[in-house]
Amino acid sequence: MALVKRLENDFDPEGPKTVLVHQDGGVRVVRFYLKEGQEIKPHRSKHQVIVTVLSGRLRFLLGDREDTLNSGTTVIYEPEELHGFTALEDSVVEALIILCR
């Protein structure tokens, strides 16, 4: 069954908002809405993750390096790699989480 999930203006001034867009079998799609200055603290995932900045600009931590990511940029990281990000402006980020390999 087809699913259309449009990009929304779904920010929360209290903190980052996380929306489950889709989960089926071995994948999960999660969207993060961050106001400027909000962050997803550095952490590790047991899954491979593909992150795309849908809008905005982020400071992205991956392992021991940081990079500034603009809209349209994709980052791919392996299980257990340290990662996190801070919104340098209002931003929407989508993560494709590979649950099985």
C-alpha positions in Angstrom: 0.0 0.0 0.0 1.4 3.4 -1.0 2.0 6.0 1.7 2.5 9.7 1.2 4.0 11.5 4.2 4.5 15.2 3.5 7.0 17.4 5.2 5.2 19.3 8.0 6.0 22.3 10.1 5.9 20.2 13.3 8.4 21.8 15.6 8.2 21.8 19.4 9.7 24.8 21.3 10.3 22.6 24.3 12.7 20.1 22.5 13.3 18.0 19.4 10.2 16.3 18.1 10.5 12.7 16.8 7.9 11.3 14.5 7.7 7.6 13.4 7.0 7.9 9.6 7.0 4.2 8.9 8.1 0.8 10.2 7.9 -2.4 8.4 10.0 -5.5 8.7 13.6 -4.6 8.7 13.4 -0.8 8.4 12.2 2.1 10.4 11.9 5.7 9.1 12.0 8.5 11.7 11.7 12.2 11.2 13.3 14.7 13.7 12.0 18.3 13.9 14.5 20.6 15.7 14.3 24.3 16.4 17.5 26.3 16.2 19.8 25.2 19.1 18.0 22.0 19.9 20.1 18.8 19.8 20.0 15.1 19.6 22.8 14.2 22.1 25.6 12.0 21.0 24.7 8.3 21.3 25.3 5.0 19.6 22.8 2.8 17.7 22.9 -0.9 17.3 21.7 -0.5 13.7 23.1 1.0 10.5 21.5 4.4 9.9 21.1 6.6 6.8 20.4 10.2 7.8 19.2 12.9 5.3 18.8 16.6 6.1 15.5 17.5 4.5 15.7 21.2 5.5 17.8 23.5 7.6 21.5 23.2 8.7 23.1 21.1 11.4 26.3 20.6 13.2 26.7 16.8 13.0 29.0 14.7 15.2 30.2 11.4 13.7 32.8 9.6 15.8 35.5 12.1 16.6 34.7 14.6 13.9 32.2 17.3 13.4 30.8 18.7 10.1 28.2 21.2 9.1 25.5 19.7 7.0 23.1 21.6 4.8 19.7 20.6 3.3 20.0 17.7 0.9 23.1 16.1 2.6 23.0 12.4 3.6 25.2 10.7 6.2 25.6 6.9 6.5 27.0 5.3 9.6 27.5 1.9 10.9 26.2 0.2 14.1 27.8 1.5 17.3 29.3 4.7 15.7 29.0 7.7 18.0 26.7 10.3 16.4 24.5 13.3 17.3 23.5 16.7 15.9 22.6 20.2 16.8 20.3 22.5 14.7 22.1 25.6 13.5 18.7 26.8 12.2 15.2 25.2 12.3 15.9 21.8 10.7 14.1 18.6 9.7 16.1 15.4 9.5 15.0 11.9 8.4 16.7 8.7 9.5 16.3 5.4 7.7 17.2 2.7 10.3 18.2 -0.7 9.0 17.0 -3.1 11.7 18.3 -6.3 10.1 21.4 -7.1 8.0 
